[in-house]
Structure formats: C-alpha cells, structure tokens
C-alpha cells in the first residue's frame, strides 16, 4: 500500500531526503512536522543515549509534537540515507483529504501505540502489586 501511495505525484511536495548522519530534528525543538519513513534507518536519541532504531517502512515519527504541540522529546538522526514524508502541521488537513489511505494508516499506528503503552502500564501495575509493602 505504501508503495502505491508514494507513486502519487501529489505526494512529491512532502517527500524529503536526509543523508546519513543528518539530524531531522533535535530534542527540545519547537518543530511540529509529522514524518512517515519511506526508506532508510533512523536513530532515536534521548539525551546522549540511543533509545531506538526505526527501520520499518511506513513508520510514523514526530507524532507527539505534531498532535500535542509539545517540544520534541528526542533527537532523530539518519542512520543511513533516508527518504520520508514530511508533513507540516499547517498542511495536515489538506494532506489527510488528499491521502485518506495514509490517514487511516496513521490512525491505526496511533491506536497500536496506545495499546502497547496500555500493556506496559498494566505490566508495571502488576509488577508493583507484587512488591511487598515493607519494601516500599
């Protein structure tokens, strides 16, 4: 599906390339663009520690700042040459109208992230319930 969408000439204005080592955005930045990985690999860095690598085509990143209007929570750098869709916040309405299949994919990815976060919280709650009160 992603390959079909990327072939749409209307999408060209959102396609951006980043060279290996190039920073897409820095932790603490006010930028609020939303990104979708088309190809390549990205390092996610919090402080000085690499916390994740994004390799999956179609992966969404930068969504927290985009949807919440918050500062960037991590730095993202190209681990290799990267091609991505970069959607400015002020163009999201037009983007979603022009590419409803991507809108659906974004909604699905956000729902999956919420489910994963819920499972982590549940696991932590279960774990904390097993710690004796005397230890706490």
N, C-alpha and C positions, 0 to 999 in steps of 0.2 A: 504494500500500500504506500509506504513512504516514497519508494522509487517513482511511482506513478505521480504522486503529488509534486515531487521535486521537478518533474519534467514540465510542469505547468509554467509557461513563460511569465505569467503574472507574479510568480514567486521570486523571480530574479532580483527584484529590488531588496529582498530580505536575505539573499544568500551572501554570506561573508566568509572569507578565508582568513585563517590565522596560521602563521609559521611556527614551527617547533620553537618552544621557549617563550613565545609571545603571551603576554598576560591579557586575558579577556576582560577581567575586572578584579579589583582589589578588595579585600576585606575592609569594611568600613566605608566604601564608596557610596555615594548617593544615587548612582546609576540604577535604572529600573527596567532595562530591556530584558525581555524573555528570550531564551535560546532553546533551540532544538538541534541536537547533534545529528549531522548527516553522515560524516565520516571522520575518522581520526580518533585520538585518545586525549583525555583531559585529566590533569591532576587537580584535586581539590585540596587546598591548603588552609588550615586554621592556625593562626599564629605562625609558627615555624614548622609545624608538623603536617605532613601529608596524611590526610584522613581518608581519602578515597581516590579511585580512578574511575572515570566514566569512559566506557568503551561501546556501549550499546547504541546502535543506530536508532534514532528516534527518541533518545533520552532527553528529557526536559531538564533544564537547569537555569538558575537565576529566578525561579518562580516565587521564592519567598519575598524578595524585594519587589518584584513585579506586582504581586497581588496584595501584599501588605503595606507597600510604600515604605518599607524599612530599609536601613542601610544593608549593604552586602554582608552576609555572615561568614563568608570565606573568600579566599582568593582562588581564581580559576586560571590555570595556565595550560597552554597546548603542550602535551607530552610528545606529540608528533604533529605533522601538518593536519589542520582541522578545517572542515567545511561545516558551517552551521547556519541555521536560520536565525536571524537576529531581529526580533520584533520590538520596536519602540512602544512603550506604554501608550502613547497618544494615538497609535495606529491599530490597537488591538481590535476595536470594533470592526473596522474595515477588513482586517486580516481574518477574523473569525467568520465574517459574512462571505468573504471570497473563498475560504477554505474550510467548509464545515466538517470535512473528514478530519482535519487536524484539530478542530475544536473538540470533536468527540474524543480523539486520542488524548488531548490534554486533560479533559475531564476524567478519563479512565486512569491516566497516570496519577493524577491528584488523589483519586479515590484509593488507588493501590497504596500510595504513600501514607494516607490516613490509616488504612488497615494495618500496614506494617508498624506504624507508630503506636497504634492501639495495642497490638500484640506485645510490643516492647514494654509499654506501660503495664499491661496485665502481668507480664512475666516479672517485672520488678515488684509489683504489688504482692504476687505470690511468694517471691523470694523474701521480701521484708516481713511477711506474715510468719515465716519460719524462723526468724531470728528471735531468740528468747528476749523477753523484756529486760532481763538483768544485763544483757549485753548493751542494750540501747541506753 
